[in-house]
Each structure stands twice: as C-alpha cells, then as structure tokens.
C-alpha cells in the first residue's frame, strides 16, 4: 500500500486567508468529488472536499508522483462552475 503525502503551496493561504494549509490538506483528504482538470497537464485535478470545520473547499491539485500530491489552489466557497462540473448542481 502506498502512503499518500500532501503538500500545500505557501501561496494558498496568502491568496485566500480564510483557508489555511491545514484546511486545504484536510479538504483533499476528505474529498467528496474529483475530476481531471481541463488543461494541458494530465496530472492536474479539480476537487471539492470538506475541511475539519465542515466547509466545502475547492481545490486544484497536481499529482507529482505516485502517492504525492501538491495543492496549488484552495478557496471557500467553491466556484459555481467547479461545483457544476463536479455534480453539485441543483436537482429538481
């Protein structure tokens, strides 16, 4: 079994002060939806997860190698387009 490791860029809480590095890592560990990002890098994913306070956090994560993830973006609340893409749209 491969041990998962998560790192968070310093710029994450600098750009979004309401999301700490610990919040971002917790949200990734508690991801409830994830999909490959639509760009040129096949290692990049978008996700939504819950931090330890139960807030939905939007994430952009890069797989550096097997079992090693780098969070490059995290914000709360998630953007509407990311929520829709990951299946959080309104249900009738």
Backbone bond lengths (Angstrom), bond angles and torsions (degrees), N, CA, C in turn:
res aa  C-N    CA-C-N  psi(-1)  N-CA   C-N-CA  omega(-1)  CA-C   N-CA-C  phi
1 X - - - 1.449 - - 1.530 108.97 -
2 X 1.325 116.32 136.08 1.456 121.75 -178.16 1.527 109.94 -90.16
3 X 1.319 115.68 130.88 1.465 120.30 176.51 1.525 109.05 -78.27
4 X 1.314 116.98 125.99 1.461 122.05 179.12 1.523 109.40 -81.19
5 X 1.321 116.21 136.09 1.466 121.80 174.99 1.514 108.20 -124.35
6 X 1.328 115.11 140.99 1.458 121.37 -177.94 1.523 108.51 -128.33
7 X 1.336 115.95 131.06 1.461 122.28 173.46 1.528 107.59 -121.66
8 X 1.320 115.47 151.38 1.464 121.07 -179.34 1.523 108.20 -125.95
9 X 1.328 116.59 128.29 1.464 120.12 177.54 1.526 110.48 -61.81
10 X 1.341 116.49 145.52 1.459 121.53 178.21 1.524 111.94 -60.29
11 X 1.325 117.47 -29.08 1.456 120.23 -176.28 1.529 113.19 -70.39
12 X 1.334 117.52 -16.79 1.472 119.80 -178.44 1.529 110.72 -58.34
13 X 1.352 120.35 -57.68 1.469 118.79 179.21 1.532 112.85 -72.22
14 X 1.318 118.30 -20.44 1.460 120.19 176.66 1.522 110.57 -68.34
15 X 1.323 116.86 -40.57 1.476 121.03 -179.39 1.519 112.35 -80.96
16 X 1.326 116.49 -29.71 1.476 121.58 -179.21 1.536 107.75 -133.95
17 X 1.330 117.06 83.29 1.469 120.90 -174.39 1.531 115.03 -59.61
18 X 1.316 117.53 -18.61 1.467 119.71 179.02 1.529 112.36 -81.08
19 X 1.349 117.45 -3.08 1.472 121.96 178.38 1.530 107.89 -121.92
20 X 1.322 116.43 110.01 1.465 120.70 178.25 1.531 109.95 -80.90
21 X 1.310 116.02 169.63 1.464 120.29 175.91 1.532 110.18 -61.14
22 X 1.326 115.76 -37.99 1.459 120.23 178.64 1.532 111.23 -66.05
23 X 1.352 116.44 -39.69 1.467 120.29 176.48 1.527 110.69 -59.92
24 X 1.331 116.10 -45.96 1.463 121.07 -178.28 1.527 110.83 -63.75
25 X 1.324 117.48 -44.94 1.465 120.58 179.66 1.522 110.94 -63.99
26 X 1.328 117.26 -41.12 1.462 120.66 178.31 1.524 110.54 -63.09
27 X 1.335 116.82 -41.79 1.471 120.39 179.83 1.529 110.49 -62.57
28 X 1.328 117.71 -40.03 1.470 119.75 177.99 1.534 110.27 -65.93
29 X 1.324 116.22 -42.57 1.462 119.74 178.97 1.525 111.98 -66.35
30 X 1.336 116.95 -22.57 1.465 123.02 179.53 1.528 111.33 -113.67
31 X 1.327 116.60 32.00 1.470 120.43 -178.46 1.523 110.27 -61.63
32 X 1.344 114.78 135.33 1.455 119.71 178.79 1.530 111.42 -110.81
33 X 1.337 116.42 -10.48 1.470 121.17 175.42 1.518 108.23 -155.73
34 X 1.339 115.51 140.89 1.462 120.63 -177.86 1.525 108.27 -153.90
35 X 1.345 115.65 144.39 1.464 120.70 178.16 1.521 108.81 -152.81
36 X 1.334 116.82 153.48 1.463 118.57 174.34 1.528 109.73 -59.65
37 X 1.327 115.83 140.85 1.468 120.65 176.76 1.520 108.54 -71.97
38 X 1.305 115.26 155.84 1.463 119.64 178.37 1.524 107.35 -95.19
39 X 1.299 116.22 87.40 1.463 121.81 175.00 1.525 108.50 -160.34
40 X 1.285 116.96 -170.12 1.464 121.20 -174.93 1.520 113.68 -76.80
41 X 1.324 118.56 -17.49 1.453 121.97 -173.87 1.535 110.41 -95.49
42 X 1.319 118.42 107.96 1.467 119.98 -178.07 1.528 113.66 -69.91
43 X 1.336 117.07 -7.37 1.468 120.36 178.86 1.524 112.56 -88.92
44 X 1.333 118.09 -4.02 1.472 122.64 -173.72 1.530 110.45 -95.93
45 X 1.335 115.04 134.48 1.460 122.22 -179.13 1.524 110.45 -128.86
46 X 1.327 116.01 151.54 1.458 121.72 168.49 1.523 106.27 -110.82
47 X 1.330 115.15 146.15 1.458 119.40 -177.14 1.519 109.69 -151.50
48 X 1.311 114.35 162.39 1.458 121.94 169.82 1.517 106.12 -129.50
49 X 1.324 114.99 132.10 1.459 120.68 178.72 1.505 110.74 -143.03
50 X 1.310 115.49 172.15 1.459 122.20 179.48 1.515 110.27 -102.71
51 X 1.335 115.95 130.46 1.457 118.55 174.08 1.532 108.32 -80.59
52 X 1.327 117.44 -177.67 1.463 121.10 -176.54 1.525 113.32 -69.11
53 X 1.338 116.95 -12.02 1.472 120.72 176.42 1.525 111.85 -97.12
54 X 1.341 116.96 0.80 1.457 121.16 178.44 1.517 114.35 86.02
55 X 1.344 117.45 10.92 1.462 120.75 178.81 1.531 109.68 -83.26
56 X 1.345 115.42 142.55 1.459 119.82 172.93 1.521 108.86 -76.70
57 X 1.314 116.75 127.45 1.462 123.38 -179.14 1.530 108.14 -120.17
58 X 1.318 115.58 130.55 1.466 122.11 173.08 1.524 107.95 -84.90
59 X 1.324 116.58 137.04 1.464 121.43 -177.78 1.521 111.21 -131.94
60 X 1.318 115.25 147.30 1.459 122.23 164.23 1.524 104.96 -121.41
61 X 1.337 115.10 123.89 1.458 121.54 -171.65 1.520 109.25 -130.69
62 X 1.327 115.96 140.95 1.466 121.45 177.85 1.529 108.64 -114.76
63 X 1.321 115.06 130.10 1.464 119.37 174.21 1.516 107.99 -81.42
64 X 1.322 116.41 111.24 1.464 121.37 -178.29 1.533 111.55 -78.68
65 X 1.310 115.54 -40.50 1.460 122.97 175.36 1.513 106.39 -162.65
66 X 1.299 117.44 176.44 1.455 120.61 -177.35 1.532 109.94 -56.59
67 X 1.336 116.15 117.86 1.458 121.38 177.88 1.522 115.66 84.22
68 X 1.333 118.19 2.07 1.466 121.45 -179.31 1.524 109.21 -121.56
69 X 1.332 116.08 120.32 1.463 123.31 -175.92 1.518 110.36 -121.46
70 X 1.333 116.17 141.58 1.460 122.86 177.94 1.522 108.68 -121.06
71 X 1.328 116.56 117.98 1.460 121.19 177.20 1.525 107.95 -85.53
72 X 1.333 115.75 118.95 1.462 121.05 -176.98 1.526 112.21 -106.35
73 X 1.328 117.03 -12.14 1.469 121.13 -179.99 1.517 108.51 -153.95
74 X 1.331 116.21 138.80 1.464 121.53 173.47 1.514 107.78 -152.91
75 X 1.329 115.98 134.30 1.456 118.97 177.13 1.519 110.27 -150.30
76 X 1.325 114.04 156.06 1.447 122.47 179.72 1.522 107.86 -135.19
77 X 1.310 118.20 127.52 1.458 128.85 0.66 1.526 110.89 -82.23
78 X 1.332 116.22 164.62 1.467 119.87 176.80 1.531 111.10 -63.45
79 X 1.322 115.89 148.51 1.459 121.65 176.77 1.525 110.09 -68.98
80 X 1.331 115.41 150.19 1.462 121.51 -178.21 1.530 112.01 -57.21
81 X 1.346 117.80 -43.59 1.469 119.13 -177.16 1.522 112.06 -66.35
82 X 1.319 117.41 -34.66 1.471 120.43 177.49 1.525 109.42 -70.21
83 X 1.322 116.93 -42.50 1.469 120.16 177.49 1.523 110.82 -59.91
84 X 1.311 116.43 -44.50 1.467 119.86 179.22 1.518 111.43 -63.27
85 X 1.322 116.08 -45.07 1.467 120.61 -179.17 1.523 112.01 -60.36
86 X 1.333 116.33 -33.50 1.457 120.44 -177.95 1.526 113.25 -95.28
87 X 1.344 116.41 11.71 1.452 119.75 172.97 1.501 116.60 88.19
88 X 1.340 117.33 20.79 1.452 120.90 178.81 1.523 112.76 -98.68
89 X 1.339 116.96 21.34 1.458 121.28 -179.10 1.520 110.47 -70.74
90 X 1.307 115.01 170.38 1.463 120.60 178.65 1.518 110.33 -68.65
91 X 1.298 115.10 140.70 1.464 120.74 176.41 1.510 108.29 -111.82
92 X 1.313 114.91 139.87 1.478 119.74 -179.19 1.497 110.64 -104.29
